[in-house]
Amino acid sequence: MTLRKRPSTALPTFLAALLIAAPLLALANPIPASDPTAEAGPGVAAWLEGDAERAARELASRTDPDGVLNRAVALLYAGELSAAEAELWALYEKQPRWMPALRWLARARGAAGSPVLEGTIEALLADSRADSRDFLWAGRLGLDGGDADRARVYLREAVAREKDLYLGWLWLGDAENALDRAGPARDAWLRARALHAGGDVLFRLGRSSLDVGRAEEGRRWLEDALATHEG
């Protein structure tokens, strides 16, 4: 979904779509196909319409953990980073063993560039309930922050936990490439291509072929990239 307003420092839209994983939608009741929002709970219709600000307003009176979490996530995607972090921190303090609170607190601190982000990431990834998407998110954050070594560690763990994670392999290749490890980078991109032959990975493969002097191979990869809908 495309939100009308989101943090400028937030993750790219395609990753956000994976990570958002619909806390709001989880609260929706079964809905007749004729009206997809008629029986939805507060904030759900606004969320589905891409209006995070309205979703947050509609959830303002909620004090239960799920309602607070949903409001905080809506605030995060509305660009209200301080408010979102404050709500999530308060929720986490009350329920330190509730994984969604820790997971979204980390997301909020990542979007805000919080000075305590590092410790939050460590706490999240050290939790036995951390999943492949947590490591994927941390890996992307490492790449965006210029820490390819750390990104590589996190992304290797992400694909070890979920072997068909396309973005995990794609970004692992990016991390390897940033570390001047051309062979492992190409191997990771080939794994990504086996899952989805999208323009992003085909372009990377084309560029890597050109970098090592395989011009004809590189040309074919780039032609394939241009032929995709992303191209």
C-alpha positions as CSV (number, residue, x, y, z in Angstrom):
1,M,0.0,0.0,0.0
2,T,1.1,3.6,-0.6
3,L,0.7,5.9,2.4
4,R,0.1,9.6,1.9
5,K,2.7,10.5,4.3
6,R,5.7,8.6,5.7
7,P,9.0,9.4,7.4
8,S,11.6,10.6,5.0
9,T,14.2,8.4,6.8
10,A,11.9,5.3,6.7
11,L,12.8,2.2,4.8
12,P,12.0,2.0,1.1
13,T,8.4,1.4,0.3
14,F,8.9,-2.2,-0.9
15,L,10.5,-3.1,2.5
16,A,8.0,-1.3,4.5
17,A,5.3,-3.3,2.7
18,L,6.9,-6.5,3.9
19,L,7.5,-5.3,7.5
20,I,4.2,-3.6,8.1
21,A,2.6,-7.0,8.0
22,A,-0.8,-5.5,8.9
23,P,-1.0,-5.1,12.7
24,L,-4.1,-3.0,11.9
25,L,-5.6,-5.6,9.6
26,A,-5.2,-8.3,12.2
27,L,-7.9,-6.6,14.2
28,A,-10.4,-6.5,11.4
29,N,-13.4,-8.8,11.7
30,P,-14.4,-11.0,8.8
31,I,-15.9,-8.6,6.2
32,P,-18.5,-9.3,3.5
33,A,-16.9,-9.0,0.0
34,S,-19.5,-6.4,-1.0
35,D,-18.1,-3.9,1.5
36,P,-14.5,-4.4,2.5
37,T,-14.6,-1.9,5.4
38,A,-18.1,-2.1,6.7
39,E,-17.3,-4.1,9.8
40,A,-13.7,-3.3,10.2
41,G,-12.4,-1.9,13.5
42,P,-11.3,1.7,14.2
43,G,-8.6,2.8,11.8
44,V,-8.7,-0.1,9.5
45,A,-10.6,1.6,6.7
46,A,-8.3,4.6,6.9
47,W,-5.2,2.4,6.8
48,L,-6.5,0.5,3.7
49,E,-7.0,3.9,2.0
50,G,-3.4,4.8,2.8
51,D,-4.3,7.5,5.3
52,A,-2.1,6.8,8.3
53,E,-2.8,10.1,10.0
54,R,-6.6,9.4,10.1
55,A,-5.9,5.8,11.2
56,A,-3.9,7.2,14.2
57,R,-6.7,9.7,15.1
58,E,-9.4,7.0,14.9
59,L,-7.3,4.8,17.3
60,A,-6.6,7.7,19.8
61,S,-9.0,6.3,22.4
62,R,-7.6,2.8,22.5
63,T,-5.7,1.8,25.6
64,D,-5.5,-1.9,25.1
65,P,-2.1,-3.2,23.9
66,D,-3.2,-4.1,20.4
67,G,-4.8,-0.7,20.0
68,V,-1.8,1.2,21.3
69,L,0.5,-0.8,19.0
70,N,-1.7,-0.1,16.0
71,R,-1.9,3.6,16.8
72,A,1.9,3.8,17.2
73,V,2.4,2.0,13.8
74,A,0.0,4.5,12.2
75,L,1.9,7.4,13.8
76,L,5.2,6.0,12.5
77,Y,3.9,5.8,9.0
78,A,2.3,9.3,9.3
79,G,5.8,10.6,10.0
80,E,5.2,11.3,13.7
81,L,8.4,9.6,14.8
82,S,8.7,11.0,18.3
83,A,5.1,10.2,19.2
84,A,5.4,6.7,17.7
85,E,8.6,6.0,19.6
86,A,7.2,7.3,22.9
87,E,4.1,5.1,22.6
88,L,6.1,2.0,21.7
89,W,8.6,2.6,24.5
90,A,5.8,3.0,27.0
91,L,4.2,-0.2,25.7
92,Y,7.5,-2.1,25.8
93,E,8.1,-1.0,29.4
94,K,4.7,-2.4,30.4
95,Q,5.1,-5.6,28.4
96,P,8.9,-6.2,27.9
97,R,8.2,-9.8,26.8
98,W,5.7,-8.8,24.0
99,M,7.7,-9.2,20.8
100,P,5.5,-6.9,18.6
101,A,6.3,-4.0,21.0
102,L,10.0,-4.6,20.8
103,R,9.9,-5.2,17.0
104,W,8.1,-1.9,16.3
105,L,10.1,0.0,18.8
106,A,13.2,-1.0,16.9
107,R,11.5,0.1,13.6
108,A,10.5,3.5,15.1
109,R,14.0,4.1,16.4
110,G,15.5,3.1,13.1
111,A,13.3,5.5,11.2
112,A,14.2,8.3,13.7
113,G,17.9,7.5,13.9
114,S,17.6,7.2,17.6
115,P,20.9,7.3,19.7
116,V,19.7,4.2,21.5
117,L,18.9,2.3,18.3
118,E,22.0,0.0,18.6
119,G,20.9,-1.5,21.9
120,T,17.4,-1.9,20.6
121,I,18.6,-3.9,17.6
122,E,20.7,-6.0,19.8
123,A,17.8,-6.8,22.1
124,L,15.5,-7.6,19.2
125,L,17.9,-9.9,17.3
126,A,19.0,-11.6,20.6
127,D,15.4,-12.6,21.3
128,S,14.6,-16.2,20.3
129,R,11.5,-15.0,18.6
130,A,13.3,-12.8,16.2
131,D,12.5,-14.0,12.6
132,S,14.0,-13.6,9.2
133,R,12.3,-10.3,8.6
134,D,13.8,-8.8,11.7
135,F,17.3,-9.8,10.4
136,L,16.3,-8.5,6.9
137,W,15.3,-5.2,8.3
138,A,18.5,-4.9,10.4
139,G,20.6,-5.8,7.3
140,R,18.9,-3.2,5.2
141,L,19.5,-0.6,7.9
142,G,23.1,-1.6,8.0
143,L,23.4,-1.1,4.2
144,D,21.7,2.2,4.4
145,G,24.1,3.3,7.2
146,G,27.2,2.2,5.2
147,D,28.0,-0.7,7.5
148,A,28.3,-3.5,4.9
149,D,30.1,-5.9,7.3
150,R,27.2,-5.8,9.8
151,A,24.7,-5.9,7.0
152,R,26.3,-9.0,5.6
153,V,26.0,-10.8,9.0
154,Y,22.4,-9.9,9.4
155,L,21.4,-10.7,5.8
156,R,23.2,-14.1,5.9
157,E,21.1,-14.9,9.0
158,A,17.9,-13.8,7.2
159,V,18.4,-16.1,4.2
160,A,19.5,-18.9,6.5
161,R,16.2,-18.7,8.3
162,E,14.2,-18.2,5.1
163,K,15.9,-19.5,2.0
164,D,13.4,-18.1,-0.5
165,L,13.7,-14.6,0.8
166,Y,14.3,-12.6,-2.4
167,L,15.3,-9.3,-0.8
168,G,17.6,-11.1,1.6
169,W,19.6,-12.6,-1.3
170,L,19.4,-9.3,-3.3
171,W,20.7,-7.2,-0.4
172,L,23.2,-9.8,0.7
173,G,24.7,-9.5,-2.8
174,D,24.8,-5.7,-2.3
175,A,26.6,-6.2,1.0
176,E,29.2,-8.6,-0.5
177,N,29.7,-6.2,-3.4
178,A,30.3,-3.3,-1.1
179,L,33.0,-5.4,0.6
180,D,34.6,-6.0,-2.8
181,R,33.6,-9.7,-2.7
182,A,32.5,-10.0,-6.3
183,G,32.1,-13.8,-6.4
184,P,29.9,-14.1,-3.3
185,A,27.9,-11.1,-4.5
186,R,27.2,-12.7,-7.8
187,D,26.3,-16.0,-6.1
188,A,23.8,-14.2,-3.9
189,W,22.3,-12.3,-6.9
190,L,21.9,-15.5,-8.8
191,R,20.0,-17.0,-5.8
192,A,17.8,-13.9,-5.9
193,R,17.3,-14.3,-9.7
194,A,16.2,-17.9,-9.2
195,L,13.4,-16.6,-7.0
196,H,12.4,-13.7,-9.1
197,A,13.9,-12.5,-12.3
198,G,13.2,-8.8,-11.6
199,G,14.9,-5.8,-13.1
200,D,16.8,-5.0,-9.9
201,V,18.7,-8.3,-9.8
202,L,19.2,-8.5,-13.5
203,F,20.7,-5.1,-13.6
204,R,23.1,-6.0,-10.8
205,L,24.1,-9.2,-12.6
206,G,24.7,-7.2,-15.8
207,R,26.8,-4.7,-14.1
208,S,28.8,-7.4,-12.4
209,S,29.5,-9.1,-15.7
210,L,30.6,-5.9,-17.3
211,D,32.9,-5.2,-14.3
212,V,34.9,-8.4,-15.0
213,G,35.0,-7.9,-18.8
214,R,32.2,-10.3,-19.8
215,A,30.6,-7.7,-22.1
216,E,28.3,-10.0,-24.1
217,E,27.0,-11.7,-21.0
218,G,26.5,-8.3,-19.3
219,R,24.6,-7.0,-22.4
220,R,22.2,-9.9,-22.2
221,W,21.5,-9.4,-18.5
222,L,20.9,-5.7,-19.1
223,E,18.6,-6.4,-22.0
224,D,16.6,-8.8,-19.8
225,A,16.4,-6.1,-17.1
226,L,15.1,-3.5,-19.6
227,A,12.4,-6.0,-20.7
228,T,10.9,-6.3,-17.2
229,H,8.2,-4.1,-16.0
230,E,10.7,-2.5,-13.6
231,G,13.0,-1.6,-16.6
